[in-house]
């Protein structure tokens, strides 16, 4: 009995010792198999290329416009001043009304000027009578010249007297004309047609010839000027682009549209007339002047407006969606471009002007380049990507979820 128990114990001990190495081998094998599967899956996952949305750059004709702040000014301004002195008897206009050139605005007391005019006419009549007598004397002496009744000296004196009499007539005529002009000046008129402002004098006021204060001001409102300012750098760029043919204009003039202060487009279009010949030393800007038809007098002098200047036509413009443009900490514009090998590269560009939801790119891109506009956060330079062309509808969706003009570290 003792031997049997001893054998049984030995059998159990041998079973336990044989099971342990086998279990270890199986566990190691399973672990290696699982590890191999994980590595394979990870390797397959690493081979997947990130998908990005791109737009293929193309050139297209673009009307270049610039919006500039400005103010309206009258086409012509006339300050009405008296040209003779006297008392204002009557004002012949309603303040703020439209008047015609030559219409009497004020009546200055004409009494003294009428008297001067009448006196000048009397002096002229006397001078003419004296001239007639002198001429008759010359005619009579001429017949007697060479006889014993008249000497040559007497004839010469009569001839000189006639010439002096004629000169007196000329002076008298000038005095009459001066008196007539001064009498006419008692009716104060406007040299231009337009809208007259408030009157600075009333009936009974004494006005002086050459006084500094105007009686009233008349402004011609149709057409009307709009004065805007543009930086000298932009002005030089505009001239250069026009000179080399990059920008073209119709009939040699740039068209201008107008936005009023309430955001409404003015129905009449204008044209650019001229630019100032000097640069403002304090602001470095140049004044541009446009002219607009204003038949209804909707625009008034001094109004703040925004002028959209049509600088010309760029036949080969490149536009890039704003969500595809990022900026470095220094403010330089860059884009991500997918090359022919589907690898991403950073491309510095010059984004000169915003046109709607796009940037006008003047340097750094050419037709056919593929610019990344969605999925920018998933890629970096040198990474191979799966590029998908973005349509107009998809572009709107991408723009709603993108942040244009991001800072790029």
C-alpha positions, 0 to 999 in steps of 0.5 A, spaced: 500 500 500 505 504 501 508 503 494 502 504 491 501 511 494 508 513 492 507 511 485 501 515 484 504 522 487 510 521 482 505 520 477 501 527 479 508 530 480 510 528 473 503 531 470 504 538 473 511 539 471 509 537 463 504 542 463 507 548 465 512 548 459 507 547 454 502 552 456 508 557 456 509 555 449 502 556 447 502 563 450 508 565 447 506 563 440 499 566 441 502 573 443 507 573 437 501 572 433 497 577 435 503 582 435 504 580 428 497 582 426 497 589 430 504 591 426 501 589 420 494 593 421 499 599 423 503 598 417 497 598 413 494 604 416 500 608 415 500 607 408 493 610 407 494 617 404 490 623 407 485 626 402 485 633 401 481 638 397 484 642 391 482 647 386 486 647 379 489 654 378 486 657 372 487 664 368 481 668 367 479 675 365 478 680 371 475 687 371 480 690 377 476 695 381 478 699 387 473 701 393 476 708 395 473 713 400 471 720 398 467 726 398 462 730 393 464 737 391 460 742 386 462 742 379 462 749 379 462 754 385 460 762 385 461 766 391 456 772 389 459 779 391 457 786 390 461 790 385 458 797 387 457 800 394 450 801 397 444 799 401 440 793 399 433 794 397 431 787 395 432 780 395 430 776 389 431 769 391 428 764 395 434 760 399 436 753 397 432 754 390 435 753 383 437 759 379 439 761 372 445 765 370 444 772 369 438 773 374 437 778 379 439 776 386 439 783 390 437 790 388 442 795 391 439 802 391 441 805 384 439 812 385 446 815 385 448 811 380 442 813 375 444 820 377 451 819 375 449 815 369 445 821 367 450 826 368 455 822 364 450 822 358 450 830 359 457 831 359 458 827 352 452 831 349 456 837 351 463 834 348 460 832 342 457 839 340 464 842 342 467 837 337 462 839 331 463 846 332 471 845 332 470 841 326 466 846 322 471 851 324 476 847 321 472 846 314 471 854 314 479 855 315 481 850 310 477 854 304 480 860 306 487 857 307 492 861 302 488 868 302 489 874 306 483 872 310 486 866 314 494 865 316 497 858 316 498 858 324 490 860 325 488 854 321 493 849 325 490 852 331 483 850 329 485 843 327 488 842 334 482 844 337 478 839 333 482 834 335 482 835 342 474 836 342 474 829 339 478 826 344 473 829 349 468 826 346 471 819 347 473 820 354 465 822 355 463 816 352 467 812 356 465 815 362 458 814 360 459 807 359 462 806 366 456 809 369 452 805 365 456 799 368 455 801 375 448 802 374 447 795 372 451 792 377 446 795 382 442 788 380 447 783 383 446 777 379 450 770 379 455 768 373 452 761 373 446 756 374 445 752 380 443 752 387 443 758 391 445 757 399 443 762 405 443 769 404 448 773 408 445 779 408 438 782 409 434 788 406 437 795 409 444 792 409 450 796 407 455 792 402 461 795 399 465 793 393 470 788 394 468 786 401 471 779 403 464 776 405 460 773 400 452 775 399 451 768 397 454 762 394 451 758 388 453 751 386 452 747 380 450 740 382 449 737 375 454 734 374 458 733 380 465 731 382 467 726 387 474 727 390 478 720 392 485 719 395 489 713 393 496 711 395 502 714 391 504 706 391 498 704 388 497 709 383 504 708 380 502 700 380 496 702 376 500 707 371 505 701 370 500 696 369 496 700 364 503 702 361 505 695 360 498 693 357 496 688 364 490 693 365 486 695 359 481 701 359 475 702 355 476 709 350 482 711 355 477 712 361 476 708 367 469 707 369 467 709 376 461 707 380 458 710 387 456 707 393 452 712 398 453 713 405 447 708 406 450 703 402 445 704 396 449 704 389 448 711 385 444 709 379 449 714 375 456 711 373 461 716 372 468 717 369 475 718 372 477 725 370 484 727 372 489 725 378 493 731 382 500 732 380 503 732 387 503 727 392 501 729 399 507 729 403 503 728 410 499 722 407 503 720 401 497 720 397 494 722 391 487 725 389 483 722 384 477 726 381 471 723 378 465 726 375 458 724 375 451 726 372 447 728 377 440 730 374 436 729 380 441 733 385 441 727 389 448 728 391 450 734 395 457 737 396 460 734 402 457 728 402 461 722 404 461 716 399 465 710 396 467 710 389 469 704 386 474 705 381 474 700 375 482 700 374 481 696 367 481 689 365 486 684 367 486 678 361 490 673 365 488 674 373 489 668 378 484 667 383 485 663 389 479 661 395 481 665 401 481 659 405 487 656 402 491 662 403 495 662 410 500 667 413 506 666 416 508 670 423 511 675 419 504 676 415 507 673 408 502 669 404 503 662 403 499 656 400 500 649 400 501 646 392 500 639 390 505 637 385 505 632 380 508 626 385 502 628 389 506 631 394 505 637 398 509 643 398 509 650 401 509 656 396 510 663 398 505 668 394 503 675 393 496 676 394 495 683 392 487 684 393 481 681 395 476 679 390 469 677 394 471 670 397 478 670 393 485 673 393 488 676 387 494 672 386 500 676 382 506 672 384 507 665 386 502 661 382 501 659 375 495 656 371 495 648 372 497 649 380 493 645 384 492 649 391 489 645 397 483 649 400 481 643 405 484 638 409 490 643 411 490 641 418 492 634 416 498 635 411 505 638 412 510 639 406 513 633 403 507 628 405 504 625 399 496 626 399 490 624 395 488 630 392 480 631 390 478 636 386 473 641 389 467 643 385 463 650 386 458 647 391 464 643 395 468 649 395 462 653 399 462 647 404 469 647 405 469 655 406 464 654 411 468 650 415 475 653 414 478 659 417 481 664 411 488 668 413 490 663 418 497 665 422 502 659 420 507 658 425 
